[in-house]
Structure formats: C-alpha cells, structure tokens
Amino acid sequence: MKLSPTWLAAAVRRGIITGQQADALWAFAQAQPDGGTDAAPIRRSAHAEAPALRPAHILYYLGGLVAIGAMTLFMTLGWERFGRGGLLAITLVYALIGWGITEWLLRQNLRIPAGLSAAFTLVLVPLAVYAVQGALGLWSTEADRWAYRDYHRWVDGRWLTMELATLAVGALMLWRYRLPFLVMPIAGTLWYMSMDLARLLTSCAGCRDLWGAYKMVSALFGLIVLLAALAVDLRTRRARREGRDYAFWLYLAGLMAFWGGLTAMDANSEWGKFGYLCINLLLIAVSAVLSRRAFAVFGGLGVAAYLGYLAWNVFRDSLAFPFVLTLIGAAIIGLGILWQRNEHALTQRLRSALPRAWQTLLEAGE
C-alpha cells in the first residue's frame, strides 16, 4: 500500500478515519527515516514539475510571460518596416525556434518551461494569419496599416479568422504535447472570440447598448467555460494528482469572464445585489467541493465588493456599521479557522449532497 495525502483524504471522506487521525498519521509517516512510505520517491518525481511557488518556477513563468507579451501585448510600430512578407518570415522563424525549444525541453523532462515555450509558439498564430491576410490584400486600407497591434486591446469581428486558426493549431498542439499551460492561450482566445462574436452580432442586429451586450456575453461565456472546465477536471483528476492540471487555466479564464461580466452588470435593486452576494457565496462553496482555491478567491472578492457597497451606499451615515463590519470580518476569520480544522469533514458533507456518480468521479482522482 502506498501512503499519500490523497489516500488519507479519501479515507477520511469514506469515514474510515477522522481528519485529525489522518493528519497525525501523515506527520508520523513523514517523521520516519524513509519518509514512511515506499512511494515517497515516486511521489516526489511525479510532482517535481507540478506548478508551485518555487524560485525556479517563478523564473520560468516570468521569462515565459515576458516572451509571450513581447509578441502579443507589446508589439510596436517598429515591426511595420518589415512589411507583411517580412513579418510572416520572422513569425515563422520564431515559431520554428519555439517548436524546437519545446521538443528539446520535453526530452529533458522539463514540462513547465516546455509548456511556456509551446504557448509562445501558439500565440504567434494570429500574427502569422494577419501577415498572410495582409499579403493577400485583406488589410489594405490606411486605417488597417498596422491593425494587429489592436488585436489584444479592441473588440472587432474581423479577428475571427485569426482566432479560429489559433484554436485549431492549439487543439493540435495540446493533442501532441499534453502540456497543461497550452490551455491558457486557448482559453484566452475563446474569450476573445466571444467578445468579437458579440460585437459582430450586435452590429448586425443594430444594437446600441454594446457595453451591456459585452457584459452579458462575458458572463454567459464564462459560465460555459466553467462547465467545460468541470468536465475536464472530472475526467483528468488522476492526471492532476500527477502534477498535470489541465483544468486550472480553464477555471481561471472562466472565472475571470463570468465574475468580471457579473460584477460589471448593473443591479437596479437591492434584491439583485443580494443575488450577486449569494452567487459569490456559492463560488466559495464550489471551491470546497472541487478543492479549487480560485473559486474562493473570486467569491471572496465578490463578498468584499458587496460589503463595500453596503458601507458606501446603504449604511454610509451609520455610526454602527464600521463596528458591525469589523465583527463580520472577525467572524469570517473564525470561520476560516473552523474550516481549516474541519476541512475534510466539511468537504465530505458538501460532496454527499452531489449525485453518487459525481462523488465517484471526484473520489477517483484522490
């Protein structure tokens, strides 16, 4: 039998041992000279490349995001002097270099930097498509002289071809490499596409409230992405245990779109604002069920936003409100302590309300 925290957590959920017993057993096992388990070397190997706040990983992501930003958000007018043909040639050279580095890093079993290199290669696809379109004369007006610099900043229905190409190449790369970080640019491209489709559809329909349509589309798209992330999470929980978390970036992109769109909406009544609070509390509960802290972060921000609204609008002139709010904050901290001490039991109770098939899927990856 191989002892690990996930095995102990599963035993707690099945009622075999208590949470306190699990913690004590794991502490005892770790205190043994061999780590308390013959699976310790395997476990360290499986999680050696799992994302974490290690100095090496921070440098990986910092360098990778700087390189990705250089070819996306921070493209300058200086590239205009190369012309569309030169731009395409440079983009292809960059892509070949990124592909070669990805292959080499995978042979070295460095999956995190390999994922960043693969993502860098993928974000070049819109630029390459733009260069091809420009060479074919599809971006020929003076206003379109260097339109790509606005690709990551403005909503425009003309970006759809670039986005579809990025999704197609991203699907192929994800199938080829199985690198979780590749999901990040794919999720971001899907979000871009949702906004561009909203712009295209509202323009065709003659809608004047474009901002309202964007908020609604963002929230709906985010909800769809969250459901897709849940499906991916349930099907790949064993991979997550091994350090390959394919659902993380989908959850993050979905939460940003859903929570951002929801928060930007104008609730015209106190009941609407209270409903916003309830949705954020639900996000916190989902965090416990799925063991996904991102839901708790966004839910906590939403609760804080609602309390801020109460402070500045409803109870602005109330002398008692700051004291009441302080007590509420202290109570929340107390709930956090209580939750930490009884996390296993609380998670088990929340999961017990789910259909049995879902419980089985959640437990399968533990």
N, C-alpha and C positions, 0 to 999 in steps of 0.2 A: 504494500500500500504506500503510495506517495503522498506525503503530507504537504499541504499548501494552504494559504489563507482562503482560497476559493473553496477548497474541500470543506474546511471548517465552517465557512459561511453557509454552505449548502446543508451541512449537518444541523446548524442552528435553525435554518428555515424548516427543516423536517422535524424539528422538535427532539432530535436525538440528544443534543447538549444545549446548554444555555450560552448566551453571548459572553458572560463572564468566564465560563469554563473554556470557551474557545480561545479567548484572549490569554488566559492562564496557560493553556496547553501550548499555544504557539510560542509564548515567551519562554516556556520550559524547553521546547524543542530547539529554539534558536540559541539557548544557552549551552547546548551540548557541544562537544568538541567538533563533531562532524556536521553541525547545523541541525541535527535532529532528524534528518531525512536524507535518504539516498538520492532524492530528486533535486537537492539543492543545486548541484552544478548544472543540471538541465534547466532549472528554472532561471538561474542567472543568465544562461546562454539565451534562453527564449526571450528574455526581457532586456537583453543588453542593448538592443536597438529600439526599445519601446520609448516613445517620446516622454521626456521628463525634463525638469528644470536642472539639468546638469550643465556645467560650463561648456562642454563640447557641443551639446545640443543647442544651447543658446547661440553659439557661434555659427553652427550650421544654419539655423533659421535666419539669423541676422544677415549672413552673407548671401543666402539664397534669396531672401526677400529684397535685398538691395539690387541684386542682379535682375530679378523679375521686375522690380519697379523701374529699372533703367530702360527696359524695353516696353513698358506699358504706360505708367502714370507720368513718367518724366521724359518722354520723348520730346525733343526740341526741334525748332525750325531748322537747325543746322543740318538735319538729315535731308532737307529738301534739295540741297545742292546735288545730291547723288542721282536725282531723277527716279522715276518708277522702276526702270530696269536695274539700275544700280542698287536701289533699295531691295528689290527682290533677290538679287545675287547675295547681298550682305546678309539678308534674313536667312537664306538657305545655308550659307556658311555657318552662321550662328547655330542653326538647328542641327547641322551635322556635328558640330563641336559638342552641343548639349547631348545629342544622342550617343556620341562616343564616350563622353564622360559618364553618362548613365550606365552604359554597358560595363565600363571599367569598374565603377563603384559597386555594381551588383556582384561582379566577380570577386571583389574584396569583402563582400558581405556587409557593406555599409549602406543599409537600406534607407536611413533618414536622408543623408545627402544625395542618395540616388533619387529619392522621391522629389527633392528640391530641384535637382538637375532636370528630371523628366518634366516637372511643372514649368520650368524655364523654357524648355523646348516647346511645350504645348502653347504657352502664351504668345509664341511667335506666329502661330497660325493666323490670327486676324490680320497681322501686319503683312504676311505673305499674300493673303487673299486680297487685301487692299491694293498691294502693289500690282498684282495680276489684273485686277479690275481697272486700275489706273492705266496700265499699259494697253488695255483694250478700249480705252476711251470712255469708261463708265463714270469717271470722276474728272470731267474735263472743264467745268466752269471755273471762273476765277474764285468763286466762293468755296469751291471744293479743292482748291490748290493744295492744301495740306489738311484735309479733314480728319485724318487718323488721330491727330493729337487730341481730338474731342471724343474719341471712341469711349474712353473710360470716364468721361465727365458729363456728357449730354445724352439725353434720350432721343433716339432717332430711328425710325423704322427702316432706314437704309442699311443699318448694321446687320440685319437678319442673316444675310448670306455669310458674313464673316462668323457669326455666332453658330450657325448650323455647321459650318466647316469645322469650327473648334470642337463642337460636341462630337462630331463623327471621328475626328482624329483622337480626341480624348477617350472615347469609348474603346478604340483600337489599342491605345497605349495602356489603358487600365487592364484590358484583357491580356495584353502581352506581358506587362510588368507586375501587376498585382501590388502596386505601391499606393498605400492609403492617401498620401498627400496629393496624388493626382486628382482626387475627388474635389479638392479645394477649387482649382480653376474651373472645373466642370460645373460645380455648384454656383460659382460666381457668374459664369456665362449663362446659366439658366436664369439667374436673377436678372441679368442684363436683358435677356430675351423677353422676359415677362414685361419689363418696362417698355421695351421697344414695341412689342405687340400691342400694349395698351395705348401707346402713342398712335400707332398706325390705325387701330380700330376706332379710337375716339375721333381721330381726324376724319376718317371716312364717314363716321356717324354724325359729324358736325357737333360733337360735344364741346361745350365751352369750359366746363369745370375739369380741366386736365389734371390739376393737382389732386382733386378729390378722387378721380379715377385711378391715379397712380397709387394713392394710399390704399384703396380697396384692392387693387390688383396685387400690391405688395403683400398685404395680409393674407389674401387667398393663396397666392403662390407660396408664401412661407409655410402655410398650413399643409399644402400638398407636399412640399419638400420634407416637412417633419414626418408626415405619414410614410413617405418613401424611405426616410432615414430609419424609421422604426422597423419597417420591413427588412431593410438591410441589416439592422442591428440584430434582429431576432434570428436571421439566417447565418450570421457570421460571428456569433458570440464566442465560439471556440477560437476563431482567429484573433479576436480581441484579447482573449486570455494569453495568447502567444505574442502579444505586442503589436498586432496588425489591426488597427481600429479603422475600419472602412466607413463607419457611420459618423464619426466625430465631426468631420468637416460639413457633412450634410446637415447634421443637427445645428451646427453653428450658423451656417448660411440660412437655414430655415428659420431659426430663432431671430436672426437679425432682420429678415424680411417680414416675418409675422409680427414680432414685437414692435419693430420700427413702424410698420404700417398701422398697427393697432394704436400705438401711442400717439401717432400723428393725427389720428382721427379726432374730430370734434364731437364730444358727447354733450348734447344740449340739455341733459337733465342729470339730476343727482343719481337717479337710478342707473343711468348709463355709465356714469363714473364709478358707481359701486360695482357694476358688472365688470368693468375694467379691473378693479381690485380683485374680484373673485377669479377672473381668468389668470391673473398673476399668482394668486394663491394656488390655483390648480397646477400651474407650471412648477411650483415648489414641490407639490405632492408627486408630480410625474418624475421629478428629479430623484425622489426617494425610491420610487418603483423601479426605475430603469438604471439607477446608480449613475446618473449623468448630472454632474455638478453645473453644467452650462444652463440647464433649466432653472436651477436655484438662483444662479447669478442674475438672469434676466427677470425672473419672478421677483427677486428681492429689489431690483431696480424699479420695477413697476409698483411694488408696495410703497417704496420710498417716494416715488413720484406722487402717488395718491395721498400719502400723508403730507407731502409738501403742499399739495393743492388745498388740503384741509387747513393747513397752517396759514396760508397766504390769502385764502379766499373766504372759506366758511367761518373759521374761528380767528380771523385776523385781529380783532379787537378784544379777544377773550384773554383775561389775565391768567385763567387756569390752564389754558391749552398747553403752554410750554411745559408745565409740571406734569400734566397728563401724558404728553408726548414722551417726556423723559421716562415715566413709568412704563409706557408701552415699549420703549427701546430696551429698558431693563428686562421686561418680560420676554421680549424676543430673544435676548441673550440667554435668559434662563431656559427658554425652550430649546435653544441651540445646544446648551449643555445637556439637557434632558435627552435630546435627540441623539447626541453623540454616545451617551451612555447606554441607550437602548435602541441603537440603530438597527441591529439585526432583528429584534423582535418587532419593531415598528414596520420595517420593510416587509417582513413576513405577513403582518396583518394587512398591509395595503395590497400586497400581491394576492392574498387569499380572496380578495373581492373580484379578482380578474377571472375570466373563463379558464377552465383547467388546461386547455390547450396552450394558452398563453403562459400559464405558470410553468408548464413543462418546457416550453421554449426558453423562458428566462433562466430556468434552472439548468438547462442543458449546457450552457456555456460557463457555468460556475465551476 
